[in-house]
Amino acid sequence: MRYGTPSQPAHRATADGGLVLLVRGIGSGGQHRPSPAPLLPRVPVQRGRRRAAVARPSVEPQRAVQWLTQGLAGIIVLGLVLMIGFLVTASDRRQPEPVAPAVAQPPSLGDVFGPSDVVRPAGAAGAYRIEMRHYGRDCAEATTGSLGALLARNGCSEVVRAGLLSPYEGYQVTAGVFALADAEAAATVNDLVREQVVGGLGGFRTLPASSGDPAAASMGWHVRGNLLLYCVITRPDGALVLDDDPYAKRITAEIVDNHLGGAAL
């Protein structure tokens, strides 16, 4: 008996599915072994898929590193910007604000003698004790004769004065400051005061009024800017103060030049 050739479906199975059909024959004492079917080429489909799946994770870390680098660079830039802004702001705060130039103004006449009860001019042998103060807008009340009208015509607006007891043999001093319209007005008054005093037309009143007779007193004055500085010196015994009286000269220098002059400047 001989095996027949494979049927048509079997042939298709062999060709399509890669199966090999072995045919055995029995005949006149021998076997017939068909030649082996050729091997089909291997298609590395699954290996290729595995390689692709393995290659993907190597891309993701690179992107992560790039993102991390970019993020760190952004943080560094932001930090530098914030630091520069802080330094600029701190520098602006340290810079002093511009100060407007000071405008020269006369001192307040109320501060000429200060709050203390004594005055200590430079070079004085002792302190002058303040016995009375006076401040007013009417300049005439601090003068005698026609000197008050002269001051009013030159814009005298206020006067401050004090009665002092000097450290020299009980000499009494009336010292004060008149505020005139301007420096030109003060210069005009300075030229006319001597005529008033020497001619007996007017002068400065003592403070208190009972401190001595102005006619027997020694008077001294100077001009600083728009201010007229003066002093009246009387003896404790009421006698005439001579022009060469050493105490009168010293008192005039210490009160008018040193104290009032310093306060005016």
C-alpha positions in Angstrom: 0.0 0.0 0.0 1.4 3.5 -0.8 0.5 6.7 0.8 -0.8 9.1 -1.7 0.3 12.7 -2.2 -1.1 15.2 0.3 -4.4 16.7 -0.4 -4.8 20.3 -1.6 -5.6 21.7 1.9 -2.5 20.0 3.2 -0.4 21.7 0.5 -1.8 25.0 1.5 -1.0 24.4 5.1 2.5 23.6 4.2 3.1 26.6 2.2 1.3 29.1 4.4 2.0 27.8 7.8 5.5 26.7 7.4 4.7 23.0 8.3 6.6 20.1 6.7 4.8 17.0 5.7 6.8 13.8 5.8 5.7 11.2 3.3 6.7 7.6 3.8 6.4 5.0 1.0 6.5 1.3 1.2 7.5 -0.5 -1.9 9.9 -3.1 -3.1 11.8 -3.2 0.1 12.9 0.4 0.6 11.8 3.8 2.1 11.5 7.0 0.3 12.4 10.1 2.5 11.6 13.4 0.9 14.1 16.1 1.0 13.6 18.5 3.9 11.8 21.7 3.1 13.9 24.8 3.0 14.0 26.9 6.2 12.0 30.0 6.1 13.9 33.3 6.9 13.5 34.6 10.4 11.8 38.0 10.6 13.1 39.8 13.8 9.7 41.5 14.3 9.5 41.0 18.0 13.2 41.8 18.6 12.8 45.1 16.8 9.8 45.9 19.0 11.8 45.1 22.1 14.7 47.4 21.0 12.3 50.2 20.3 10.7 49.8 23.7 14.1 49.7 25.4 15.4 52.8 23.5 12.5 55.1 24.6 13.5 55.4 28.3 17.0 56.7 27.2 15.3 59.8 25.6 13.2 60.8 28.6 16.2 61.3 31.0 17.8 63.6 28.4 14.7 65.7 28.3 14.5 65.8 32.1 18.1 66.9 32.3 17.5 69.7 29.8 14.4 70.8 31.7 16.3 70.8 34.9 19.2 72.8 33.4 16.8 75.3 31.9 15.0 75.6 35.3 18.2 76.2 37.2 19.3 78.8 34.6 16.0 80.6 35.0 16.3 80.6 38.8 19.9 82.0 38.6 18.8 84.8 36.3 15.9 85.6 38.5 18.1 85.7 41.5 20.5 88.0 39.8 17.7 90.4 38.8 16.3 90.4 42.3 19.8 91.1 43.8 20.5 93.9 41.4 17.1 95.5 42.2 17.8 95.2 45.9 21.2 96.8 45.6 19.8 99.7 43.5 17.0 100.3 46.0 19.4 100.2 49.0 21.8 102.6 47.2 18.9 105.0 46.5 17.9 104.9 50.2 21.5 105.6 51.3 21.8 108.7 49.2 20.8 111.7 51.1 17.9 113.7 49.8 18.9 117.1 48.3 18.7 119.9 50.8 17.6 123.3 49.7 20.2 126.0 50.3 19.7 127.8 53.5 18.4 131.3 53.2 20.0 133.8 55.5 17.5 135.2 57.9 17.8 137.4 61.0 17.6 135.5 64.3 14.5 135.7 66.4 14.9 138.7 68.6 13.3 136.8 71.4 16.4 134.5 71.5 18.9 137.3 71.8 19.2 137.0 75.6 18.2 133.3 75.8 16.3 131.6 78.6 19.1 131.9 81.2 19.2 134.6 83.9 22.7 135.5 83.1 24.8 136.5 80.1 28.4 135.5 79.7 30.0 137.4 76.8 33.4 136.3 75.5 36.2 137.9 77.5 34.1 139.1 80.4 35.5 138.9 83.9 32.1 137.6 85.1 28.5 137.1 84.3 26.0 139.8 83.6 22.8 139.2 85.6 19.5 139.8 83.7 17.1 141.8 85.9 14.4 142.5 83.4 13.4 141.7 79.8 11.2 143.5 77.4 9.9 142.8 73.9 7.6 145.0 71.8 6.5 146.1 68.4 6.5 149.8 69.2 10.1 150.8 68.9 9.4 154.3 70.2 8.8 153.0 73.8 12.5 152.0 74.0 13.7 155.4 73.0 13.6 159.0 74.1 13.0 162.3 72.1 12.7 162.1 68.3 14.8 158.9 67.9 11.6 156.8 68.0 10.1 158.7 65.0 13.4 158.3 63.1 13.4 154.5 63.7 9.7 154.3 62.6 10.5 156.1 59.3 13.1 153.4 58.5 10.7 150.5 59.1 11.5 149.5 62.7 9.2 146.6 63.4 10.3 145.2 66.8 12.6 145.7 69.6 14.0 143.4 72.4 16.0 144.6 75.3 17.1 143.6 78.8 18.3 145.4 82.0 21.6 143.9 83.1 23.8 144.2 86.2 27.4 144.1 85.1 30.3 142.4 87.1 32.1 145.7 87.2 31.5 147.9 90.3 27.8 147.6 90.0 27.5 149.4 86.6 24.0 149.0 85.2 23.4 148.2 81.5 20.4 148.4 79.2 21.1 146.4 76.0 18.8 145.7 73.1 18.3 145.2 69.3 16.0 147.1 66.9 14.9 145.3 63.7 14.7 147.8 60.8 13.3 147.3 57.3 16.6 146.3 55.7 20.4 146.9 55.8 20.1 150.2 53.9 17.6 151.5 56.4 19.9 150.4 59.3 22.8 152.2 57.7 20.8 155.4 57.4 19.8 155.2 61.1 23.4 154.5 62.1 24.5 157.8 60.6 21.7 159.7 62.3 21.8 158.3 65.8 24.9 160.2 66.7 23.2 163.5 65.7 20.3 162.5 67.9 22.5 161.6 70.9 25.1 164.3 70.7 22.5 167.0 69.9 20.3 165.9 72.8 17.4 165.3 70.4 16.8 161.7 71.4 18.4 158.5 72.8 17.8 155.1 74.2 15.6 154.6 77.3 17.0 152.7 80.3 15.4 149.4 81.6 14.1 149.7 84.2 13.5 153.4 83.8 14.8 154.0 87.4 18.2 152.5 86.6 19.7 155.9 85.8 19.4 159.1 84.0 20.0 158.7 80.2 21.5 162.2 80.1 24.3 161.0 82.4 24.7 157.6 80.7 27.2 156.4 78.1 25.6 155.0 74.9 27.2 152.7 72.3 25.7 151.2 69.1 26.5 149.3 66.0 24.7 148.0 62.9 24.7 144.4 61.8 22.6 143.8 58.6 19.1 145.2 59.3 19.7 145.3 63.0 20.6 148.2 65.3 22.5 147.0 68.4 22.9 149.3 71.3 23.6 149.6 75.1 23.1 152.3 77.7 25.6 152.3 80.7 24.9 154.1 84.0 26.8 154.3 87.2 25.2 153.0 90.4 25.7 156.4 92.1 24.0 158.2 89.2 27.1 160.2 88.3 28.0 161.1 84.7 29.8 158.3 82.8 32.8 159.9 81.2 33.9 159.2 77.6 37.2 157.7 78.8 35.5 155.5 81.6 37.4 152.2 81.4 34.4 150.2 82.6 32.1 151.8 80.0 34.4 150.9 77.2 34.8 147.3 78.3 31.1 146.9 78.8 30.3 148.3 75.4 32.8 145.9 73.8 31.5 142.8 75.7 27.8 143.5 75.3 27.4 145.2 71.9 30.3 143.7 70.0 30.6 140.2 71.5 27.1 139.2 72.8 24.7 141.1 70.6 27.0 141.0 67.6 27.3 137.2 67.9 23.5 136.8 68.3 22.9 139.0 65.2 25.3 136.9 63.1 
